[in-house]
């Protein structure tokens, strides 16, 4: 009995000793202060940044024409309508040609009549020449017949010219497409009488589109023929290629016209925007938007991680100015030094002067 009592007392003392050791170790651990761990990013200063600016322009077809007949007349038929695709040389409309056909018949008959008269005159002229050899005809008769033959020859030449003119008007009575195109407008109906040059169809060249935008002179100088640029209209954004930069500066807008060839068939007349990178010379750095927070009196601040001694770091607020935002990144300038580290995120849980334990982020992308 005595031995059991002694054994129990020794066991209790040993357990109490172990419990005391564990309590002391926990007390030692809790006495070490807690430092909030923060992710940081290194500041990389640069001389400036590029801002994307958009310049409005109009989508145009490579060629656009208002077609009309060269001669007045009545429209006999229309072969196409709005929205139809046409090929170069295809017949679009036809004028009535009854008057031309009648004129051609009349000219043909007059020519035959004149030829017959000329033939008779030549026969008489040959007879007079034979008689003159025998001294049976006068010089006057010979001269009269010679002159008459020349007049008739000139008349035939004039009739031939009139026939050629008639054929030209006949050929041009048909309105044909000058290039591969789409019919954008129809101005008249069948049966209408039109004047020479009056628009009948509006055509836009098929498959060739370009945008013309006014760009500030200095920025236009940086563009070269063949350079790839971006254009947008609505929700569409596509690549284009610079065709040319206008040599003349518009006195009203101080801009130069830049022509850009499109890689897609946008509708002519649509509003498009040419996107160009404009350099801004302001020393600063790109930071994630999570690294910037509101400061006093409407300012913006970042928290720089500085050495606090004893191997610790503390937070030091730095005022910055936001110049540009794109996506989740901000370009800022202010009290920043290249190479120093700032807190990348979670600023709402931190306070100026707070001692922290920094964790470096490798890149700007990692800090997002």
Legacy VTK file of the C-alpha trace (Angstrom):
# vtk DataFile Version 3.0
C-alpha trace
ASCII
DATASET POLYDATA
POINTS 368 float
0.000 0.000 0.000
2.788 2.408 0.903
4.653 1.602 -2.305
1.561 2.289 -4.414
1.053 5.660 -2.707
4.669 6.686 -3.342
4.417 5.602 -6.969
1.259 7.675 -7.516
2.867 10.736 -5.938
5.961 10.454 -8.130
3.813 10.043 -11.269
1.756 13.117 -10.413
4.899 15.147 -9.807
6.352 14.070 -13.151
3.170 14.981 -15.025
3.041 18.339 -13.295
6.642 18.953 -14.314
5.918 18.115 -17.956
2.840 20.339 -17.967
4.919 23.156 -16.544
7.506 22.712 -19.305
4.808 22.838 -22.006
3.268 25.950 -20.448
6.653 27.653 -20.355
7.341 26.858 -24.013
3.914 28.208 -25.042
4.491 31.294 -23.015
7.818 31.798 -24.797
6.130 31.428 -28.197
3.284 33.848 -27.379
5.745 36.420 -26.146
7.197 36.760 -29.738
5.300 39.642 -31.539
3.219 38.945 -34.660
4.100 40.777 -37.911
1.631 40.862 -40.781
3.025 39.305 -43.935
2.670 41.459 -47.068
3.440 40.816 -50.717
5.652 43.464 -52.297
6.657 44.531 -55.779
9.785 46.313 -56.915
9.394 49.802 -58.373
10.802 50.036 -61.901
10.948 53.653 -63.015
10.698 54.582 -66.682
10.854 57.820 -68.647
7.226 57.765 -69.789
4.365 55.680 -71.078
2.220 55.278 -74.181
-1.447 56.188 -74.267
-3.762 54.751 -76.885
-5.742 57.497 -78.587
-8.469 57.016 -81.144
-8.986 59.167 -84.223
-12.347 59.027 -85.956
-12.569 58.335 -89.657
-14.968 57.135 -92.318
-14.965 53.738 -93.976
-14.751 54.225 -97.724
-14.713 51.980 -100.747
-11.603 52.001 -102.884
-13.753 53.497 -105.658
-17.244 54.958 -105.547
-19.101 56.235 -108.604
-22.402 57.820 -109.527
-23.080 56.445 -113.004
-25.208 58.125 -115.665
-25.672 58.077 -119.424
-23.553 60.345 -121.598
-26.568 61.166 -123.755
-30.148 62.073 -122.853
-32.907 59.580 -123.481
-35.619 57.375 -122.063
-34.631 54.471 -119.800
-35.852 51.323 -121.532
-34.757 48.773 -118.912
-32.828 48.300 -115.667
-30.825 45.086 -115.329
-29.794 45.346 -111.649
-31.006 46.776 -108.360
-29.688 47.849 -104.957
-27.489 45.223 -103.304
-26.619 43.340 -106.478
-22.986 42.487 -107.194
-21.858 43.434 -110.679
-18.737 42.719 -112.713
-16.693 45.164 -114.754
-18.358 45.629 -118.148
-21.712 44.210 -117.064
-24.806 45.927 -118.524
-26.712 47.855 -115.851
-29.319 49.828 -117.796
-30.385 50.472 -121.382
-31.767 53.576 -123.089
-34.427 53.380 -125.786
-32.673 53.195 -129.187
-35.561 53.542 -131.651
-34.522 57.046 -132.724
-30.931 55.904 -133.204
-32.015 52.955 -135.311
-34.203 55.206 -137.458
-31.366 57.665 -137.861
-29.025 54.852 -138.897
-31.452 53.678 -141.580
-31.818 57.242 -142.868
-28.049 57.783 -142.985
-27.570 54.472 -144.755
-30.119 55.408 -147.420
-28.547 58.828 -147.899
-25.156 57.207 -148.316
-26.481 54.830 -150.975
-28.103 57.741 -152.779
-24.915 59.780 -152.694
-22.853 56.820 -153.872
-25.185 56.336 -156.830
-24.934 60.002 -157.746
-21.158 59.880 -157.364
-20.992 56.830 -159.637
-23.005 58.633 -162.313
-20.829 61.724 -161.989
-17.669 59.668 -162.387
-19.065 57.988 -165.517
-19.944 61.380 -166.996
-16.515 62.669 -166.064
-14.842 59.757 -167.897
-17.010 60.388 -170.972
-16.150 64.111 -170.965
-12.455 63.305 -170.751
-12.721 61.087 -173.844
-14.632 63.769 -175.722
-12.111 66.384 -174.716
-9.364 64.371 -176.406
-11.345 64.695 -179.611
-11.951 68.379 -178.916
-15.675 67.697 -178.509
-15.982 68.878 -174.840
-15.077 72.119 -173.136
-12.847 72.656 -170.117
-15.803 74.128 -168.274
-17.781 70.875 -168.445
-14.756 68.950 -167.208
-14.257 71.301 -164.261
-17.924 71.179 -163.286
-18.008 67.383 -163.209
-14.689 67.187 -161.335
-15.995 69.607 -158.696
-19.264 67.733 -158.445
-17.443 64.444 -157.837
-15.403 65.998 -155.035
-18.538 67.394 -153.380
-20.181 63.986 -153.478
-17.067 62.302 -152.029
-17.077 64.822 -149.177
-20.774 64.151 -148.591
-20.089 60.432 -148.293
-17.293 61.113 -145.792
-19.689 63.299 -143.776
-22.342 60.579 -143.829
-19.762 57.995 -142.713
-18.829 60.249 -139.775
-22.512 60.597 -138.879
-22.872 56.811 -138.983
-19.880 56.445 -136.649
-21.396 58.992 -134.255
-24.661 57.098 -134.393
-22.831 53.874 -133.534
-21.083 55.571 -130.596
-24.419 56.817 -129.228
-25.854 53.350 -129.777
-22.980 51.731 -127.860
-23.271 54.275 -125.061
-27.008 53.769 -124.772
-26.100 50.830 -122.562
-24.788 51.769 -119.091
-22.032 49.373 -117.992
-20.150 48.868 -114.716
-16.621 50.330 -114.821
-15.323 47.940 -112.128
-16.391 45.047 -109.900
-18.829 46.628 -107.485
-22.002 46.475 -105.432
-25.019 48.569 -106.401
-25.438 51.002 -103.514
-28.267 53.109 -104.961
-30.740 53.242 -107.836
-31.807 56.763 -108.769
-34.377 56.227 -111.571
-37.055 53.814 -112.727
-37.721 52.251 -116.106
-39.450 54.646 -118.487
-37.921 57.775 -116.970
-36.403 60.364 -119.288
-32.949 61.349 -118.067
-30.558 64.116 -118.990
-26.964 63.525 -119.948
-24.916 62.822 -116.826
-27.910 62.424 -114.497
-27.113 59.719 -111.866
-28.798 56.389 -112.513
-26.841 54.049 -110.204
-24.466 54.517 -107.290
-21.685 51.903 -107.166
-19.110 51.063 -104.491
-16.107 48.917 -105.310
-16.413 45.411 -103.954
-13.879 44.011 -101.489
-11.645 47.095 -101.195
-12.170 49.170 -98.055
-10.132 51.896 -96.411
-10.457 54.359 -93.546
-9.390 57.986 -93.767
-8.667 59.692 -90.447
-7.265 63.067 -89.501
-4.169 62.605 -87.311
-2.077 65.354 -85.643
0.861 66.269 -87.838
3.598 65.176 -85.418
1.981 61.819 -84.775
1.347 61.292 -88.488
5.063 61.738 -89.158
5.758 58.583 -87.130
3.570 56.462 -89.420
5.138 54.700 -92.375
3.526 53.132 -95.412
2.813 49.464 -94.698
2.754 49.839 -90.907
0.170 47.682 -89.129
-2.358 49.574 -86.991
-5.585 48.759 -85.162
-9.048 50.002 -86.085
-12.403 49.562 -84.412
-16.059 50.109 -85.171
-18.696 49.114 -82.676
-17.513 45.908 -81.017
-15.244 44.905 -83.907
-11.499 45.504 -83.721
-9.265 44.515 -86.633
-5.836 45.146 -88.068
-5.208 47.505 -90.950
-2.238 48.659 -92.998
-1.219 52.262 -93.624
-1.571 53.104 -97.328
-0.371 56.688 -97.229
0.025 59.776 -95.067
-1.217 63.006 -96.593
1.563 65.521 -97.285
-0.627 68.570 -96.591
-1.624 69.807 -93.117
-5.250 70.892 -92.854
-5.226 74.526 -91.767
-8.436 74.188 -89.744
-7.660 71.002 -87.794
-3.843 71.016 -88.018
-4.012 67.352 -88.979
-2.952 65.173 -91.893
-5.081 62.565 -93.607
-3.979 58.974 -92.974
-5.355 56.275 -95.277
-5.542 52.743 -93.848
-6.436 49.646 -95.878
-8.818 47.298 -94.051
-8.515 43.539 -93.955
-12.290 43.118 -93.712
-15.294 44.254 -95.732
-16.826 46.922 -93.480
-19.793 48.891 -94.804
-18.825 52.133 -96.567
-19.926 55.219 -94.667
-19.528 53.592 -91.240
-17.643 55.460 -88.517
-14.338 53.815 -87.597
-11.609 54.696 -85.115
-7.886 54.500 -85.763
-6.004 53.567 -82.563
-2.470 54.945 -82.201
0.018 54.918 -79.339
0.856 58.463 -78.193
4.009 58.790 -76.026
3.730 60.775 -72.769
7.027 61.909 -71.249
6.484 61.619 -67.472
8.836 59.672 -65.209
6.970 57.088 -63.204
6.192 53.401 -62.868
3.476 50.885 -63.639
1.823 49.448 -60.514
-1.121 47.127 -59.917
-4.256 49.036 -58.973
-4.347 47.041 -55.729
-1.110 48.797 -54.658
-2.716 52.262 -54.581
-5.214 53.518 -52.006
-6.877 56.744 -50.946
-4.846 59.135 -48.849
-5.669 62.328 -46.981
-7.522 65.146 -48.772
-8.234 63.244 -51.944
-4.660 62.148 -52.585
-3.411 58.723 -53.616
-0.768 56.829 -51.658
1.269 53.652 -51.807
2.983 51.919 -48.898
6.735 51.608 -49.273
8.430 48.876 -47.250
11.488 50.407 -45.516
14.058 48.992 -43.109
13.017 49.546 -39.484
16.171 48.065 -37.933
16.548 44.850 -35.976
15.770 42.964 -39.152
12.232 44.338 -39.313
10.400 46.408 -41.921
7.756 49.077 -41.548
5.308 50.791 -43.874
5.928 54.323 -45.065
3.184 56.092 -47.092
4.198 57.782 -50.354
1.981 60.235 -52.218
1.567 59.489 -55.930
-0.289 60.907 -58.923
-2.218 58.597 -61.253
-1.610 59.514 -64.899
-3.128 56.598 -66.752
-5.062 53.405 -66.119
-5.310 50.359 -68.331
-6.901 47.128 -67.198
-5.620 46.399 -63.680
-2.534 48.589 -63.980
-1.873 52.224 -63.131
0.928 54.494 -64.268
1.885 56.710 -61.325
4.537 59.251 -60.469
5.528 60.851 -57.189
7.735 60.050 -54.205
8.999 56.785 -55.627
12.538 55.519 -56.024
13.639 52.891 -58.473
14.383 49.539 -56.854
12.409 50.086 -53.660
9.573 47.767 -52.726
5.964 48.678 -52.107
3.023 46.661 -50.847
1.271 45.025 -53.785
-2.185 44.354 -52.295
-4.316 44.257 -49.163
-3.747 47.893 -48.172
-7.119 48.080 -46.374
-5.654 45.897 -43.596
-2.544 48.011 -43.115
-1.660 51.341 -41.518
1.241 53.790 -41.910
4.190 52.915 -39.670
3.048 49.335 -39.172
5.833 46.761 -38.839
5.414 43.993 -41.386
7.108 40.951 -42.783
7.572 41.493 -46.561
7.252 38.773 -49.198
8.670 39.851 -52.559
6.602 39.402 -55.716
8.588 38.519 -58.820
6.696 40.522 -61.435
3.885 42.985 -61.867
1.672 40.204 -63.197
2.238 38.172 -60.021
0.988 41.063 -57.913
-2.447 41.168 -59.511
LINES 1 369
368 0 1 2 3 4 5 6 7 8 9 10 11 12 13 14 15 16 17 18 19 20 21 22 23 24 25 26 27 28 29 30 31 32 33 34 35 36 37 38 39 40 41 42 43 44 45 46 47 48 49 50 51 52 53 54 55 56 57 58 59 60 61 62 63 64 65 66 67 68 69 70 71 72 73 74 75 76 77 78 79 80 81 82 83 84 85 86 87 88 89 90 91 92 93 94 95 96 97 98 99 100 101 102 103 104 105 106 107 108 109 110 111 112 113 114 115 116 117 118 119 120 121 122 123 124 125 126 127 128 129 130 131 132 133 134 135 136 137 138 139 140 141 142 143 144 145 146 147 148 149 150 151 152 153 154 155 156 157 158 159 160 161 162 163 164 165 166 167 168 169 170 171 172 173 174 175 176 177 178 179 180 181 182 183 184 185 186 187 188 189 190 191 192 193 194 195 196 197 198 199 200 201 202 203 204 205 206 207 208 209 210 211 212 213 214 215 216 217 218 219 220 221 222 223 224 225 226 227 228 229 230 231 232 233 234 235 236 237 238 239 240 241 242 243 244 245 246 247 248 249 250 251 252 253 254 255 256 257 258 259 260 261 262 263 264 265 266 267 268 269 270 271 272 273 274 275 276 277 278 279 280 281 282 283 284 285 286 287 288 289 290 291 292 293 294 295 296 297 298 299 300 301 302 303 304 305 306 307 308 309 310 311 312 313 314 315 316 317 318 319 320 321 322 323 324 325 326 327 328 329 330 331 332 333 334 335 336 337 338 339 340 341 342 343 344 345 346 347 348 349 350 351 352 353 354 355 356 357 358 359 360 361 362 363 364 365 366 367
